[in-house]
Amino acid sequence: SGVVAIADSGYRRPAMNWLGALGGGVVFGIGAILAGGCASRTLVRTAEGNLGALLTLMAFAAAGMATLFGMLDPLRGWVLDRALPLASGDASISVVMTWPLWAAPLGVVLWGLGRGLFLGDGRDQKAPIPGGMVIGLGRVGGWGIPGVAGADPFDPTPPASLAMAAPLARTAAWLTMGQSTGTAFALFLVPGVLLGAFAGAIFWGELRWVAPAANRVGAYVAGGALMGIGAVLAGGCNIGQGLSGVATLSLTSLLAATGIVVGMLIGLHWSYRSD
């Protein structure tokens, strides 16, 4: 609709970060399986009192901060230098293929509804469909709040929607070094999710302290670190690239989402063999 200039967002950069998207996505996917959950799941489990998830969260934030601002920043710069410029000037499928802007989104919506209502479990289980639509509307609100309500004409910033990787790293930098980067929306997103999940855990009676198993501590820390590194290299996690980015029909985001799925499959295969 043009209310928010989504084409100016990081997901639609005119250079495809193919190595970061694919390679970082694979690293993130392996880490998610190793840790037993992605960034958002880790936040929710931490709010519910899971101390193993807290270890993962701390490792995720520290590794993401190191990749954004610290010792791994040269690696991030090297990966970004491998990006391929797009002649279209936009990573959108519609722009690259010279389609009308409404064509690809309409096709995705029709395919999703058809798949859920007529071809899949949605025929018998309707609840996931409105739940998924609410999650999708959350992406829309994520664009609107910082892009419209929070826009500062004296300090313009590229629009962004809900994500977890960069906000976690920026929150860690603010807590440890007092360094505030990015928008206030990104800075307050993590504590907002934690408070919301904590309130939900109390309401549903799911708040309980759970100590991590001794033989899983290393997996929690290693998985969190891999997720932090992979998410920053890929330009986002399964929430940032996989939902917010893919919703813009960005080729880079689709590549990152593919890498995350491949990484998860590798992690699952490795875990089955090790068991």
N, C-alpha and C positions, 0 to 999 in steps of 0.2 A: 504493500500500500504506500510505501515511501514515508511513513511516519518516522521510522528509524532508518538511518542509512546503513543497512546491514552490509552492503557491498564494501563499506569502509572497514569492516571488522577484520580481525586477524585471521579468521577462517577463510576469507576470500582474497587473501593476498595475491598479487599478480605473479608471484613466484611460488612454484610448488615445492614445498619442503619434503620431497619424496623419501629421503633417507631418514629424516627425523620422524616423519609420520609413520612409516612402515617399521623401521627399526625400533624406534621408541615405543610404538604400539606393541610390538612383540615383547619387549622387555617389561612393559607395564602388565601385559596379560600374564606372563609367567609369574611376576611378583604377586598379582592378585590371587592366583591359585595357591601360591606358596603361603600367603598370609591368610587365606581363607575368606577373602572379600576385597572389594574395591575401596576407593577412598570414601565414598558416601556411606557405604555399609560399615566401614571402620569407624566413622564419626558416630553413627547411630549406636553401634555396639559399645563404643566408649561411653556414650551418654547413659547407656543401660547398666554400666558398672563392670564391663568386661575389661579386665586389666591386660589381657593379651592384646586386645584391640588397641588399648592405649599405647602399648609398646610399638605396635605397627604404625600408629598415628604419629608418634614421636619420630620414628625412623623415616617415615614418609616426609614429614615436614623438614627434617634436617637434611635429607638427601635432596629434596626439591630446592631448598634454600642454597645448598652448595652448588647445584647445577645452574641456578638462576644468577647467584651473586658471588659464589665462592670458588673453590679450587677446581670445580668441574665446568666453570663458565667457558674456558677455552674449548672444551669438547663441544659445548653447545654452539659456540661460534663457528667451529669447523664444520659441524653438521649443517648449520644454516647456510654456509658458503656453498654447499653442494646443491642448493635449491635451483630448480630449472625455471627460467622465466617463461611466462605464458604470453603468447602474442595477443591473446584476447584482453589482457590487462585485468582479468578477473577469473578466479578459480571456480566460479559457478558453472554447473553443467549447462544451464540454459544459455549463458553467455558464450561458453566455448562452442556449443553446438548451434548457436544462433537460433534458438527456439524462442517463442513467446514466453515471457516470464511466468505466465500462469500454467503453461502446459505441463512441465515436469512436476510441480507441486500437485496439480490435479491428478496426474497419473499415480503418484505415490499414495494420495489419499484414497483413491478408488481401489487401488491394489490392496492397501491395508484393510479397508473395510470389507472387501470381498474375501480376503484371506481369513479375517477373523470371524466373519459372520457365516460364511458358506463353506469354507474349505478346511478350517481347523477346529480346535477345541471350542472356539467361540460359539459354535452351534449349540453346545450343551452348557457352556459356562460363560455367561454374558458379563460377569462382574469385571474381568480384566479389561474389557473394552472401555467402559467409562473411567476406570482407574487410569488406564493409559492416556485417555484424552485429558484428564486432569493434569497428568505429568506434562503433557504437551503444552497445555495452557500455562503451566509454570514456566516453560521456556519463553512463551510470549511475554509473560510478566517480567521475566528476567531481562528481556530486551527493552521493555518500556520503562521500567523504573530508573535505571541509570541513563538510558538513552533519551528519555523525555523529561521525566520528573526531576531527575538529578543532573541534567545537563547544565554545564557552566559555560556561558558564552565567552568568558574571559580565560578559560582554561579548557579548551576543547580536547577531548580524548576519543579514541576510536570506540564505537559501541561494542558492548559485550553482553552476553547472557550468562546464565548460571554455569559455573564451573567449580571444580574442587582443587585441582592441582596447584595452580598459581595462587589462589587465595590462601591455601595452606602454607605455601612457601612464604608468601608476603606476611602472613600472620606470625609465622615463626621469626622472620626478620624483625618485625616490630617488637615482639616480646623479648628477643635476645639482644638486639642491637639498638632498639628504638628507632629503626629505620622504617619510615612509612613511604611505601611506593604504591602506585596504582590508585584506583578510585576507592572512595569510602565504602561503596557497595561491595567490592571484593574484600576489603578489610573486615567488614562486619558480617560477611556471609557465613564464615566458619563458626563464630560464636552464636550466630542466629540458628544455624542447624543444630548445634549442640544443645542450646536451650530448648528448641522445639522437640528434639528427640528425648531430652530429659523429661519434659512435661508429658510427652506421650507415654514414656515408660512408667511414670507415676500413675497416670490415668488408667492405663491398662494393667497395672500391677506387675510389670516386667522388670522393675528396678531391683537388681540384686548384684552383689559383688561376686565376681567369678575370677579366681586366680588362674593364671596360665599354667598349663601342664609343663613340667620342667623340660620335657623332650621337644616342646614346641616353641620355646623362647627364641631359639636361633632362627626358626622359620618365620616367626612373626617379624623379627628385626630385619632379616634379609629380604623378605617379601615387601615390607614397607619401604626399604631403601630402593629396591628395584622399581617399585611403583613410582616413587618420587622422581628418580632419574628418568625413567621411561616417559612419564607424563610430561615433564618439562621439555624433553627432546621432541616429543610428538606434538607439542603445542596444546596439550590437554589430555584429560583422562577419558574414561567411558562416558562421563557426564558432559565435560566440555566439548570434546571432539565428537563423541559418540551420539550425543543427543542434540546439544545446542549447535554444534558445527554441522552435523549431517542434516539437520533441519534447514540449513541454508543451502543444501545441495552442493556443498563445496567438494570438489574432487579431492583436495588434501584431507578433508575430514573423513571422507569415505575410505581413503587409503589408510588413515590412522585407525578407523574402526575395524577395517579388515585385519590390520596388524594386531590389534588387541585380541580379536577372536582367534587368530592363528596362535598367538602367544598363550592364550588360555588352553587351547587344544594341546599345545606342546606341554604345558604344565600339568594338565590332566593325564596325558599319556605317561609322563615321567612319574607322577605320583602313583598311578596304577602299577607301574612296573616296580617301583620301590617298595610297594606294599606286598 
